[in-house]
Structures are given as structure tokens and as C-alpha cells.
Amino acid sequence: MAGALLESLLERAGPEPDAPAWLADTRRAAADALAREGLPGARDEAWKYTSLRALGESRPASGDAAAAGRAVDPSLFALPLDGPRLVFVNGVHRSDLSTSGAIAGVSVSSLGSASATELESWRALLVREYDGAASAFARLNTALAVDGPLIRIAASCRIDVPVHLVFIGAGRDIAWHARALIELGERSSLRVVVHHVGVDAAAQLGNVVVQASLRTGARLDLVEIQDAANDATLMRRSELMLADEALATSHVLEVGARLSRHDLAVDLCGRASRFVSRGVFALRGRQHADTHLDIRHDARDTASHVVWRGVADERSRGVFHGAITVAQGADGADANLSNKNLLLSPGAEIDTQPVLEIHADEVKAAHGATVGQLDGEALFYLRSRGLPPEAARHLLIVAFCAAAFAGVAEDLRVQLEGILAAHLPLAGETS
Amino acid sequence: MSATTSPMLKIDGLHVRVAGKEILKGVSLAVNAGEVHAIMGPNGAGKSTLGNVIAGRDGYEVTQGSIGYMGRDLLALEPEERAAEGVFLAFQYPVEIPGVNNTYFLRAAMNAQRRYRGEAELDSMQFLKRVREKLSVLHLKDELLHRAVNEGFSGGEKKRNEIFQMALLEPKLAILDETDSGLDIDALKMVADGVNAMRDASRAFVVITHYQRLLDYIVPDFVHVLADGRIVESGDASLAHKLEEHGYAWIAGRHAPDRIGAGAA
């Protein structure tokens, strides 16, 4: 039932003498559920377009005993951010690569070194249960992640410098797990950049869950960059829980990994909470990237606004599933989602599925999705002004993706554009 | 061969098919440096086809004839090569390109052309200096630069942007494809000013238009009437006035039994 992957990973999930009983119980329960229900299969609607057959039969080592000593070139994750940086290699905190820099009102630590008291303060997030085989990787993360960043912002604390969380995959045939927990106190604000990179030839499985809880009136600006090694498999889940009048913005750039899945789950559980999200995936070769948005409007006057772009070249495949649910009683909700996709090659494929489920009255909701090709008229227009065809294509693709970066701070936006451009076909000089 | 003896643009017996249908049926035309030629004619005569074939648009199949430009076979060049060699088409329907900033696009285009010609690229300061010069000559607002290419532009703004691009790229041969259509008198004058400011002994213009009106402001050296895929009449600027007076039916009458688009106004 569980398959080779889960068998080999779960046999290592033995008793943990150091962990508090509640945490050990949570981990064991997740492992048991996994052993029972296994990985999702082709019949599972949420995994319809993403096959786990090959992954499910692989037997990577669980965790990386050598993580503390692996050589990593810091230029791999260099970004012009002047806040604290926490670096994890194969899921293990590397203080030698991290920079702390104490900031008043900000508490930064790691799950692996947290005391029982500290763990207790994160209990609500850590004990979250995940239902069904579709959540297999979140369960796996619950069962096996023993390290990851912990960030807590005190009430009313507004932090301008962004926190840079770096997850590096290095080495072959390893499966690693990391859990990031973020809590924003009432009316606090924080910028976080979650940055996934990899050392080349990292045919391995990474599994990262980020959970962020926003108290009343808090604001989180989250940027996620997925630039993993091109033979890596990376499973990610980002969860945002918003209390009254909280605001979360999310920008996602997906260009890396051979196989990747990103579940972005947002719970607008507080009145007048808002979520604004933009994202783009750009794929080539035989990359497969699956983005699942699950936005729940659970309270009155909540709003969500989602703009996503997808680009697929060569024989790559992109999947976008954007689900918005407006719960009963969540009157006054305002939800809209737009997903536009560009196919650059006859061998590429993008499947997009916006799903609206509305159980409330007085709701404003709109969604739309398109899949198209580069506009021949626009290409000719650019060429008629002197741009070679590769440069014209590149310019049009960059322009198509530009909507994904609206609202990102200027210095970071330039970096995101650079990372994206490097992954587009024929990234020739255009200026 | 020297430029004084051979025309800049030399079209010989040009036949062009579009989607299997013959649109140009033997067009010959010679344009010398320093000249302005107007191509007039009824709708469907093949005027835009001529402009598009010169610029190198896909989907136009040359079945017979040739186009020489500065002594070279123009048809052997890619659209971007033609541009870098100095050919410019002002589009009848300029394309909106959301997300591409006008300034960025123009600098990319200009530097691509300069690279092709082996000239040094312009840095952003040098480029902006040129842009400001051209904007002031054309009485255009800076705001144009900060917008995406043609996005949300009115019809008149799009045409003015075409002329602005022409002024900046300084082509040797500019083809204006119905640049006057849909323009009010002020915009029309601006377009004409843009062209007239660039008229000199080294440059040539082919002005494609349905109406004589534009030719009051851009006075052509030659006027040709294109009807049913052929040039059926050529003359000086006075030909445009005759057409305005008598309509294209007048030409049709003079060239019976050719079936040409009679009665267009």
C-alpha cells in the first residue's frame, strides 16, 4: 500500500526521546496515516495531472547526515536583501551560512534547536492534521521534518528589512524535509523571501512546508522563488491563516526542479482579511510543475485577488489549479482569479483549471483562464523594427510574465526578472 | 553601381499571392533617394500588400518578379535585416504589446539595428537625448515613453507613435501604410510634419493612402494609382487632385476592360 518510497522513509521514523510527547504523537499519527493511505494516485483529482509513480518507487536515503559539512557556494542564493538570512541545506540549519542580526521585536530560531517551551509556543501550527492521500507530502513533512526556521514578530512591530529563508538541495538520492513557521502578532508586519535553490545534479526529494499565521491587522509580504536544481523533485506547501483585517501578499516564481508541486493554501478566517497573489511558472526541457491554489473565504468581507502566468517550452508540462471556496456566511466576499498561459512549443502542455465554489450570498467572484501562443502580429511588429526573432520572442515572453511581479519592491523585482529571464528560451541580449 | 544612377527601391513585375489568391499582378515601381511617391487606389487594390511585402511580413508569397533595394535583393532579407538596412513600415494597424515599455522597446530596436550595422550601441543617456529631440520636433508628450507599446493608445496616438518611431530610427526608405486613416486634422498635420522634417536627398518615402487629403500636407513627387493589383496610372501631384475630383471610377473608365474596384470614394 505505502510503496517503496514511504516504506523506506517511514522505517526511519522511530521513537524520539527528545521530542515532547505531543509532538512525537503528532509525528507518529502522521506516519501511521501515511502508511495506511499511501501516496495519491492517478484517480486522486488533486493529483490528476502529476504522476508520482516513479517517485513512489524510488528509495532515497531519509535525511542527510552530511548536511552540516556540505560545501555550498553562497553566490547560489545571493540576493540584495539586508535582513536576517537563515540557510538550510537538505533541511538542516547551517548557522555558518546564516546571518542573524538581532532586530527588536523579531524572534528568529530553528525548529531543530528549539527548547520544549519554545516548541510548545508553536504547538497550534505543528499539530495541524492533513486529510487524505492528497496531502501525503504534508503528512510526510509532519512525520519527518525536525528542522526549519521559526520566526515570530511581536505585536505592532513593523519590520522593513526582509527575512531571507534559503532552502538548498545538495547531493543525490536523499529525501529531506523542512518546516518553516511564521507568526505575526497583532498589527505587525513582515517581508519574507523563501528561496529554493539547488546544487546541480541534485536528483533528490525536498519537502518544505511553510505555515504562516497572521493575527488581527497583521501584514505579511511573502515572495517565494523556486529555482531548485533541474533534476530535483520539490514538494512545497505554503499555508497562510489570516485573522481579522490581516493582509497577505504572495509572489511566486517557479523556474526550477524536474518535478515540482506547490500547494498554496490560504484561509481567510478573519473578517475583512485579504489575500493578493501573483505568480508565474516558466518551464522547459522535461520539467513538470504543478501549482495548486486553495483559497478559502471563511469570514465576511474577505477578499482574494490572484493573477498567475504560465509559460511552457519544449516538452515541459505545467498544471495550474486555482480553487476558491466561499463558505456559507462569508457574505461580502470578493474573489477573482486570472490565469493566462503561453505555450512556446508543440510538445509543451499546460492544464489550467479554475474552480469556484460559492456557498454564500452577496459574493463578487470572477475567474478566467486561457492558454495561447505568442502573437505572430506582435512578433512581426518587433522584427520590423529591427529585433532579431529570438530577441523579439524573449521580449514578448518577459512582457507576458511581467504581471506576476507587480507590487514587488523594485530591487527584488529586478532580481526576480533576472532569474526568470535566465530560464526563458534564448535569453539573448535585448537592450 | 552608384546611387545616382540606380533607384533606391526597384520593383519589377511583382506578383504576390496571399492565401492562394493573387493580389499583386505585375507591379513595377522605381523610387529614387530624395523622392516621395504616393500610392493611391480603391480598397482591395493591393496597396497594403505592397507595403507588407516590402517589410517582409509572413504569408505573402512572391510568385514572380523582384524587389531590389540599394542594389540588393530585398526579398532575400529577414524583416529585422530589412529594418537594419533602413526599411521602415508604419503599420496601418500598429500592434499593442502589453508589458513592453515603449522606451525599452525602442532602445532595444535601435541597438539591434546598430549592432547589425556594426555601430556602437547607445547607452540609456545617449538614447534618451535622441528621444527628447524627436519628441520635441513632433510635439509629443513624454508620457508616451512610459507606457507599454501602443497599449490603450487611441487610433491617433498609435499613428503618432509610428511616426515617432520612424523619426527615431531614421530609415532610408519609409513606407506609410494608410497612416492618415482615422486621423483628425491636427494628427494628420503632425504626421505630415514628421515626414516633411525628414525629407532630404538621401531618404525616400512611399505614402500609401486612400484619400488625397494627406497629400495636401505631404506633397508627393509622384502619384501612382494601384487598381486590381497593377499600377494603372502614374503622374505628378496633380493626379491625386484629379482622383479626388472624379473618384476611382474615372480610372476604371480609362482602363476598361480591366475589372477594378470602381466607385470607391
Interface residues (C-beta under 8 A of the other chain):
Chain A: D375 G376 E377 A378 F380 Y381 L382 R383 S384 R385 G386 L387 P388 P389 A391 A392 L395 L396 V398 A399 F400 C401 A402 A403 T430 S431
Chain B: A55 G56 R57 D58 E78 P79 E80 R82 A83 A84 F88 L89 F91 P94 V95 I97 P98 G99 V100 Y104 F105 L106 R107 A108 A109 M110 N111 A112 Q113 Y116 A148 Q165 L169
